[in-house]
Amino acid sequence: MLLGAVTLMILLLGGKEALKALQAASIAGALPFTFVIIAMTIGLLKSLRQEGSDMVQDEEQIREMINKEISDMS
């Protein structure tokens, strides 16, 4: 709420020039966050790929265990 109040005061007191400055500040503040989001996306993709390959290996082991148990029952 405080941020909204400060923004409103800047717009009321400064007019159109304040709006341009506020827009520039918003873009400048958001730019570093863009790199954080990109890094998080890359980390997520790497993690999902690794987990996916682990699941495939586990699935093969589970099938082998089931086949072994079935053959032991025969």
C-alpha positions, 0 to 999 in steps of 0.5 A: 500500500505504501508503494502505491501511495508513493507512486500516486503522490509522484504522479500527482505532483510531477505530472507527465514527466514523473510518469516517464521517470516512473516508467524508466525506473520500473524497467530499470528495476525489472531488468536484473530480475529478468536474469534471475528468472532466466537462471531459474528456468535453466536450473528447472530444465536441468533438474527435470531432465535429470529426474526424468532420466532417473525415473527411466532407470528406476522403471527398468529396475522395477520391471526386472524385479517384477520379472524375477519375482514372477519367475520365482513364483513359477 
